[in-house]
């Protein structure tokens, strides 16, 4: 692999907005997904409003997070960090990470470091990528081709060698990669004709084989994820648009006590209209469709074979009102048609079906700096579809800071 960098780098020569060099998330387990019916409404209700997203896209440095309740035991979390320092028109240094968790427990992603070089101080550049680690076996290394510069009007192709030295420098145990994982990603961000914004990211994790001879264990993984945004700005403060994002994962684990396969697919499509971005009043109307499937095959106990899915079609409306220099109200109403099903392929008695209408009313209070570049929001939610017997539906907190 070291020869790859030496031989390929001189020929490299193609960067999405905020996305760092993330690869396999170190989840070596089979995930038993079982969401609550209102969870996709929960997630949508606690996301950042559109004007904050636009400010985030326009910045090269900042950090933000969201933590919100999904049920009594689990939470939805979103964490993003991006730091960029331009040393000159030829060199940029970046540190970045991002993670979103809602369907399974995930290890926190270590921030990746990036050294960008623009040899002729123009649009063409290349980059060295890496994630640090105390144990050298956990270090990721990669390269990227860049055309353009952040925060807009650029494209990037990225190649990352995951756990680059794992087989050579693993002195901890006898585990090794039978097939070494790689990540390839194409991403871009463009605005044009004064009205259009277009962002995309497509990532592929190649096949991984992780072998633990002490436990006679073999773990396999491969996956893809994608993101697309297309907005048309009717005016500087008004936009109509669509975002589509999702992922696909295939995993399996085979060892003495278990032999399981898992296939997980998720897609989310959001269509929206926003009016008043950056003003005292910001209103958003939209409709979002979420669909997740999780199929598990147990080759030891076939009665555990499961086909799971949950889909939600929701309509929503949010209203933001800044009533003083630092403070604002942010309210949201979400109503969704939900269907959640567990089908046990060889044991019908365990099947479950939950369907119906879910409704949530979110009340948010925001405190922001005078320039609006630092915002803290606290949310609580009411369970509108069962307001008498179960009125409370959790809460959340979010913060965004731009440098």
Secondary structure per residue as TSV (DSSP state, phi and psi in degrees):
chain	resnum	aa	ss	phi	psi
A	1	X	-	360.0	-34.2
A	2	X	H	-61.4	-33.8
A	3	X	H	-65.6	-28.1
A	4	X	H	-59.5	-46.8
A	5	X	H	-64.5	-42.8
A	6	X	H	-67.8	-37.7
A	7	X	H	-86.1	-27.6
A	8	X	H	-95.8	-32.6
A	9	X	G	-54.4	-43.4
A	10	X	G	-61.6	-24.8
A	11	X	G	-90.4	-6.9
A	12	X	-	-75.9	144.6
A	13	X	-	-167.3	360.0
A	14	X	-	360.0	360.0
A	15	X	-	360.0	119.5
A	16	X	-	-74.6	164.2
A	17	X	S	-45.8	-80.0
A	18	X	S	-110.5	-6.4
A	19	X	-	-77.2	121.4
A	20	X	-	-85.5	-177.8
A	21	X	-	-83.6	77.0
A	22	X	-	-95.4	144.1
A	23	X	-	-133.8	-151.7
A	24	X	-	-49.2	133.6
A	25	X	-	-91.2	15.0
A	26	X	-	63.3	26.9
A	27	X	-	-95.4	96.9
A	28	X	-	-95.9	38.6
A	29	X	S	-133.8	164.2
A	30	X	-	-94.1	126.4
A	31	X	-	-95.9	120.8
A	32	X	-	-88.6	93.9
A	33	X	-	-84.1	127.3
A	34	X	-	-151.4	89.4
A	35	X	-	-83.4	164.9
A	36	X	-	-86.6	153.2
A	37	X	T	-56.5	-34.6
A	38	X	T	-91.9	7.2
A	39	X	H	-64.1	-37.3
A	40	X	H	-69.8	-27.6
A	41	X	H	-69.7	-40.0
A	42	X	H	-56.7	-49.8
A	43	X	H	-62.4	-46.9
A	44	X	H	-64.1	-38.1
A	45	X	H	-64.3	-27.2
A	46	X	T	-106.1	8.5
A	47	X	S	-76.0	162.3
A	48	X	-	-67.8	143.5
A	49	X	-	-70.5	166.3
A	50	X	H	-63.2	-40.6
A	51	X	H	-64.1	-33.7
A	52	X	H	-70.2	-38.1
A	53	X	H	-60.6	-44.0
A	54	X	H	-63.1	-41.6
A	55	X	H	-62.5	-37.6
A	56	X	H	-65.0	-44.3
A	57	X	H	-61.2	-34.7
A	58	X	T	-80.7	-6.1
A	59	X	-	-108.5	148.8
A	60	X	S	-100.7	-7.6
A	61	X	S	-140.5	135.0
A	62	X	E	169.2	176.7
A	63	X	E	-149.1	150.8
A	64	X	E	-155.5	156.1
A	65	X	E	-150.5	156.7
A	66	X	E	-137.5	136.3
A	67	X	E	-132.2	122.8
A	68	X	E	-143.3	148.5
A	69	X	E	-73.3	134.1
A	70	X	S	-102.3	-38.0
A	71	X	S	-159.7	-164.8
A	72	X	S	-64.3	-25.0
A	73	X	S	-112.4	-21.2
A	74	X	-	-124.1	158.1
A	75	X	E	-136.0	154.2
A	76	X	E	-92.6	128.8
A	77	X	E	-128.7	141.8
A	78	X	E	-135.7	123.9
A	79	X	E	-132.8	129.1
A	80	X	E	-138.9	137.4
A	81	X	E	-139.0	132.9
A	82	X	E	-145.9	124.9
A	83	X	E	-127.7	125.2
A	84	X	E	-132.1	133.7
A	85	X	E	-127.2	120.7
A	86	X	E	-88.9	111.1
A	87	X	S	-76.9	-32.4
A	88	X	S	-165.6	-177.5
A	89	X	S	-69.7	-7.1
A	90	X	S	-101.3	-23.5
A	91	X	E	-136.7	131.7
A	92	X	E	-123.2	146.0
A	93	X	E	-119.2	132.9
A	94	X	E	-132.8	148.5
A	95	X	E	-132.9	128.2
A	96	X	E	-154.1	151.5
A	97	X	E	-156.1	158.2
A	98	X	E	-154.9	148.1
A	99	X	E	-157.3	140.5
A	100	X	E	-132.1	127.6
A	101	X	E	-127.2	123.4
A	102	X	S	-148.3	-20.5
A	103	X	S	-111.7	-14.0
A	104	X	S	-161.3	155.4
A	105	X	-	-72.0	128.5
A	106	X	-	-125.9	142.7
A	107	X	-	-68.3	138.1
A	108	X	-	-63.7	133.8
A	109	X	-	-76.2	130.0
A	110	X	-	-70.4	133.8
A	111	X	-	-57.8	141.7
A	112	X	E	-97.2	146.7
A	113	X	E	-106.0	146.7
A	114	X	E	-141.3	135.6
A	115	X	E	-118.4	101.7
A	116	X	E	-94.2	135.8
A	117	X	E	-126.0	128.1
A	118	X	-	-114.0	93.9
A	119	X	T	-60.6	-30.6
A	120	X	T	-112.6	16.5
A	121	X	S	59.5	25.0
A	122	X	S	-111.9	-141.3
A	123	X	S	-87.4	-24.5
A	124	X	E	-82.8	132.1
A	125	X	E	-155.8	172.7
A	126	X	E	-139.7	168.1
A	127	X	E	-146.1	149.2
A	128	X	E	-101.0	135.4
A	129	X	E	-120.7	151.2
A	130	X	E	-170.5	153.3
A	131	X	E	-118.8	130.2
A	132	X	-	-76.5	158.4
A	133	X	-	-162.7	141.2
A	134	X	S	-62.7	-44.7
A	135	X	S	-87.4	120.9
A	136	X	G	-61.8	-20.7
A	137	X	G	-66.3	-19.4
A	138	X	G	-96.2	2.9
A	139	X	-	-77.2	133.5
A	140	X	E	-100.3	140.6
A	141	X	E	-133.8	144.8
A	142	X	E	-162.5	-179.0
A	143	X	E	-138.3	162.2
A	144	X	E	-145.4	149.0
A	145	X	E	-104.7	136.6
A	146	X	E	-130.5	137.4
A	147	X	E	-129.7	114.0
A	148	X	E	100.6	-178.6
A	149	X	E	-138.7	146.0
A	150	X	T	-62.1	153.0
A	151	X	T	-93.1	-7.1
A	152	X	E	-135.8	163.7
A	153	X	E	60.7	59.4
A	154	X	E	-154.4	160.0
A	155	X	E	-132.7	150.9
A	156	X	E	-146.2	135.7
A	157	X	E	-116.3	131.8
A	158	X	E	-126.4	138.1
A	159	X	E	-127.5	123.6
A	160	X	E	-127.1	129.7
A	161	X	E	-95.7	109.8
A	162	X	T	-79.2	135.0
A	163	X	T	47.3	57.6
A	164	X	T	-51.3	-43.2
A	165	X	T	-105.4	19.7
A	166	X	H	-57.9	-50.0
A	167	X	H	-69.5	-29.9
A	168	X	H	-85.1	-28.1
A	169	X	H	-124.6	22.7
A	170	X	-	-86.6	102.4
A	171	X	-	-107.8	6.9
A	172	X	S	-87.9	-41.9
A	173	X	S	-152.3	-166.8
A	174	X	S	-99.6	7.1
A	175	X	-	-69.4	153.8
A	176	X	E	-160.4	165.6
A	177	X	E	-92.6	121.1
A	178	X	E	-76.1	-36.5
A	179	X	E	-129.0	117.6
A	180	X	-	-79.7	133.4
A	181	X	-	-78.2	146.7
A	182	X	E	-132.6	156.2
A	183	X	E	-128.7	131.3
A	184	X	E	-123.1	136.6
A	185	X	E	-143.1	135.7
A	186	X	E	-118.0	129.6
A	187	X	E	-148.4	158.0
A	188	X	E	-164.8	162.0
A	189	X	E	-148.4	124.3
A	190	X	E	-139.7	145.0
A	191	X	E	-131.5	136.5
A	192	X	E	-152.4	161.7
A	193	X	T	57.4	17.1
A	194	X	T	75.0	-5.4
A	195	X	T	-132.3	-19.5
A	196	X	E	-107.2	139.8
A	197	X	E	-128.1	133.1
A	198	X	E	-138.6	125.5
A	199	X	E	-136.2	143.4
A	200	X	E	-152.4	157.1
A	201	X	E	-154.7	129.6
A	202	X	E	-131.0	124.5
A	203	X	E	-129.7	141.2
A	204	X	E	-129.0	126.0
A	205	X	E	-98.3	118.0
A	206	X	E	-70.7	169.8
A	207	X	E	-59.5	135.6
A	208	X	E	-120.1	136.8
A	209	X	E	-128.1	115.2
A	210	X	E	-112.3	122.6
A	211	X	E	-116.1	130.8
A	212	X	E	-120.9	95.6
A	213	X	G	-65.5	-26.4
A	214	X	G	-65.2	-32.1
A	215	X	G	-107.5	8.3
A	216	X	T	50.7	47.3
A	217	X	E	-114.5	140.4
A	218	X	E	-131.9	121.6
A	219	X	E	-114.7	132.8
A	220	X	E	-123.1	148.2
A	221	X	E	-154.9	140.3
A	222	X	E	-153.5	158.2
A	223	X	E	-168.0	167.7
A	224	X	E	-140.9	150.3
A	225	X	E	-145.9	162.7
A	226	X	E	-152.5	157.8
A	227	X	E	-151.8	136.3
A	228	X	E	-143.1	132.2
A	229	X	E	-129.2	132.6
A	230	X	E	-137.5	114.2
A	231	X	E	-120.4	144.3
A	232	X	E	-119.2	119.2
A	233	X	E	-88.0	109.9
A	234	X	E	-66.1	-33.9
A	235	X	E	-154.3	168.7
A	236	X	T	-53.9	-28.1
A	237	X	T	-107.3	8.7
A	238	X	E	-135.8	140.3
A	239	X	E	-149.7	145.0
A	240	X	E	-120.2	144.7
A	241	X	E	-171.1	-178.2
A	242	X	E	-144.3	141.0
A	243	X	E	-126.4	142.2
A	244	X	E	-131.9	129.0
A	245	X	E	-147.9	157.9
A	246	X	E	179.2	-177.2
A	247	X	E	-154.9	164.3
A	248	X	E	-139.7	130.3
A	249	X	E	-130.6	138.1
A	250	X	E	-127.1	122.4
A	251	X	E	-136.2	154.0
A	252	X	E	-152.7	151.7
A	253	X	E	-138.8	131.7
A	254	X	E	-131.6	120.0
A	255	X	-	-153.7	-174.6
A	256	X	S	-58.1	-40.9
A	257	X	S	-97.9	-10.4
A	258	X	-	-153.2	151.3
A	259	X	E	-146.1	97.6
A	260	X	E	-127.2	148.4
A	261	X	E	-125.6	145.7
A	262	X	E	-138.3	137.0
A	263	X	E	-129.3	120.0
A	264	X	E	-123.2	131.1
A	265	X	E	-133.0	140.2
A	266	X	E	-142.1	137.7
A	267	X	E	-140.7	141.7
A	268	X	E	-136.9	131.6
A	269	X	E	-128.3	126.5
A	270	X	E	-124.7	124.8
A	271	X	E	-117.2	132.8
A	272	X	E	-150.8	160.0
A	273	X	E	-131.6	131.8
A	274	X	E	-128.4	138.1
A	275	X	E	-132.7	134.8
A	276	X	-	95.2	20.1
A	277	X	T	-60.4	128.9
A	278	X	T	82.6	0.9
A	279	X	S	-105.0	-177.6
A	280	X	S	-68.5	-29.9
A	281	X	E	-120.6	128.9
A	282	X	E	-129.3	123.4
A	283	X	E	-119.9	140.4
A	284	X	E	-134.9	133.7
A	285	X	E	-123.3	138.7
A	286	X	E	-165.8	174.6
A	287	X	E	-139.8	135.4
A	288	X	E	-132.8	140.3
A	289	X	E	-119.3	126.3
A	290	X	E	-122.6	137.6
A	291	X	E	-145.4	120.7
A	292	X	E	-127.1	136.6
A	293	X	E	-124.4	150.1
A	294	X	E	-147.0	107.1
A	295	X	E	-106.4	127.7
A	296	X	E	-123.3	132.0
A	297	X	E	-118.5	126.7
A	298	X	E	-110.3	110.2
A	299	X	S	-85.3	0.9
A	300	X	S	-104.1	-46.0
A	301	X	-	-120.0	91.6
A	302	X	G	-65.0	-21.2
A	303	X	G	-66.2	-13.6
A	304	X	G	-89.0	-3.1
A	305	X	-	-58.9	126.7
A	306	X	E	-134.5	136.8
A	307	X	E	-117.2	112.4
A	308	X	E	-116.3	141.3
A	309	X	E	-151.6	154.7
A	310	X	E	-141.6	133.4
A	311	X	E	-132.9	144.8
A	312	X	E	-140.1	125.3
A	313	X	E	-110.0	113.6
A	314	X	E	-121.8	150.6
A	315	X	E	-115.0	146.7
A	316	X	E	-148.0	159.1
A	317	X	E	-144.8	134.4
A	318	X	E	-126.7	148.8
A	319	X	E	-137.2	124.1
A	320	X	E	-114.7	133.7
A	321	X	E	-136.5	113.9
A	322	X	E	-86.3	112.6
A	323	X	-	-104.0	-2.1
A	324	X	S	-154.3	-179.9
A	325	X	S	-59.0	-35.6
A	326	X	S	-113.1	-15.2
A	327	X	E	-121.7	152.0
A	328	X	E	-156.1	156.6
A	329	X	E	-102.1	145.7
A	330	X	E	-139.5	108.4
A	331	X	E	-112.9	149.7
A	332	X	E	-148.1	140.6
A	333	X	E	-121.9	125.5
A	334	X	E	-126.9	127.5
A	335	X	E	-128.8	127.3
A	336	X	E	-136.5	147.0
A	337	X	E	-96.8	118.4
A	338	X	E	-119.4	141.7
A	339	X	E	-138.0	123.7
A	340	X	E	-126.9	129.2
A	341	X	E	-138.9	137.5
A	342	X	E	-116.1	118.4
A	343	X	E	-113.3	111.4
A	344	X	E	-87.2	117.2
A	345	X	T	-64.8	-28.5
A	346	X	T	-120.7	14.3
A	347	X	-	-151.7	81.8
A	348	X	G	-62.1	-22.4
A	349	X	G	-66.3	-18.9
A	350	X	G	-95.9	-1.6
A	351	X	-	-64.3	145.9
A	352	X	E	-134.7	150.7
A	353	X	E	-141.5	123.4
A	354	X	E	-122.8	118.5
A	355	X	E	-144.1	160.1
A	356	X	E	146.6	-164.6
A	357	X	E	-104.6	130.0
A	358	X	E	-115.2	143.7
A	359	X	E	-141.7	139.6
A	360	X	E	-138.1	136.1
A	361	X	E	-116.6	118.4
A	362	X	E	-104.2	133.4
A	363	X	E	-116.6	122.2
A	364	X	E	-123.6	142.7
A	365	X	E	-118.7	128.7
A	366	X	E	-116.2	138.6
A	367	X	E	-123.5	126.1
A	368	X	E	-132.5	158.3
A	369	X	-	-70.4	164.1
A	370	X	T	-59.8	-35.7
A	371	X	T	-86.3	-2.3
A	372	X	S	75.0	7.4
A	373	X	S	-87.1	-8.0
A	374	X	E	-132.3	118.4
A	375	X	E	-134.2	133.3
A	376	X	E	-119.0	129.2
A	377	X	E	-129.7	136.7
A	378	X	E	-115.5	131.5
A	379	X	E	-123.2	146.1
A	380	X	E	-131.6	154.2
A	381	X	E	-128.0	147.5
A	382	X	E	-112.4	139.6
A	383	X	E	-86.1	87.8
A	384	X	G	-64.9	-31.5
A	385	X	G	-74.6	-10.2
A	386	X	G	-148.3	56.6
A	387	X	T	-68.2	-23.4
A	388	X	T	-83.1	-55.2
A	389	X	T	-86.4	-21.6
A	390	X	-	-144.9	69.8
A	391	X	-	-72.2	-38.1
A	392	X	E	-79.8	140.5
A	393	X	E	-137.9	37.8
A	394	X	E	81.9	-168.6
A	395	X	E	-160.8	-172.4
A	396	X	E	-164.9	170.3
A	397	X	E	-141.2	142.3
A	398	X	E	-143.2	153.8
A	399	X	E	-147.4	139.1
A	400	X	E	-136.6	133.6
A	401	X	E	-135.8	130.7
A	402	X	E	-116.3	141.6
A	403	X	-	-106.6	360.0
